Amino acid sequence: MGVKYSSKINKIRTFALSLIFIGFFVMYAGIFFRTSPIVMTLFMILGLLFIIASTVVYFWIGMLSTKTVQVVCPSCNKVTKMLGRVDVCMYCNEPLTLDPTLEGKEFDEKYNRKTRNIKS
């Protein structure tokens, strides 16, 4: 059974969504400290910081999405966005590359790293 890959953009969006839920959970946990207003306030502020961090991540990925390369997936024929040398289709998880030296090679996310110490 192969490894399940996910589009980089979808990974970052999932991380931002998880920050929102973590923020709500932390705020909700603050309700259990109603007898101590200082602790409850700290939980509320910490939860708010998680939600603000999520907003920053969503803004960042939105700006990053404007710089992506749009390609047509050869498998599902839908237009998808690529970040880096290799990525997967956002719809069908088909491995994609624009680098002709990587065509036919096994998909590996390590090809996107800055260091070029990757064995052929």
Number of C-alpha atoms within 10 A of each C-alpha: 3 4 6 6 17 17 22 20 20 12 12 15 17 12 14 23 17 15 21 20 15 18 24 18 14 20 21 15 15 22 16 12 14 12 9 11 12 12 15 20 16 14 22 21 16 18 24 18 15 22 21 16 16 22 15 13 18 18 13 12 17 13 11 12 15 10 12 14 12 14 16 13 20 12 13 13 12 15 14 20 21 23 18 15 16 21 26 23 25 20 15 15 16 17 20 21 19 14 10 8 9 16 12 8 8 8 18 12 15 13 17 13 11 7 8 9 9 8 4 6
